[in-house]
Amino acid sequence: MENTRFKVSQYVCAMLLIVSSIALVAYQVVHIDDVAAGLLYYVAQSFLLAGSIFGLDQYIRIIKKHYNESE
């Protein structure tokens, strides 16, 4: 139960990062007609972290599957 709760919280954080970065960019484009360099850095970091959360979980599943098949 606790492991499932942890995974759900990871996925929710990853999705919030993606949504917040898209919302901030949309807000700046509409109101300022430009995207600041700092915001682009935030977007890049949030997508990198979210991708790492999803990708790392998939990588661990593949390793476990391969390990279980070899035994």
N, C-alpha and C positions, 0 to 999 in steps of 0.2 A: 504494500500500500504506500509506504513512504517513498519507494523508488518511483512509482507512478506520479506521485505528487511533485517530486523533484523534476521529472521530465516535463510535466505540464508547465511548471513554472519557468523552465528553460525556454520552452517553445513560446510561451506568452511574452517573455522578455525579448526574444528575438523578433517576434512579430511587432511588438511595440516599438522597437528600435527602427524597423523598416518603415512603419507607418508614420512615426514622428519625423523621420528624416524627409520623407516625401511631403508631409504636411508643411514642414518648415520651408522647403524649397518652393512649394506652390505659393505659400504666403509671401515670400520675398519676391518672386517673379510678378505676382499680381500687384503688390504695393510699391516695389522699388524698381521693377523692370530689370533687375540684375540679381546675380547670385554671388554672394561674397565668397572669398577663398576659404575662410574659416568654416563656412557652412558646407562647402564641398568636401573639406577635410572630415567634418562630422559625418556626412553621408557615406563617404568611403569607409570610415572606421565602423560605422554601424552595420553596413552591408557585409563587411569583412567579419565582424563578430557574429552576426546572424548566420552567415554562411558557415562559419566555423562550428557553431552550435549544431546546425543540421548535419553538416558533413562529418563531423567527428562522431556523432551518434551512428551514422550509417557505416562509417569505417569500423567502428567497434563491433557492430553487428556482423559485418563480413568476416572479421577476424575470428569471432566466436563461432560462426558457422563453419569456417574452414578448420578450426581447431577441433570441433566436435566431429567433423567428417573424418579427420585423420586418425582418430582414436577408435 
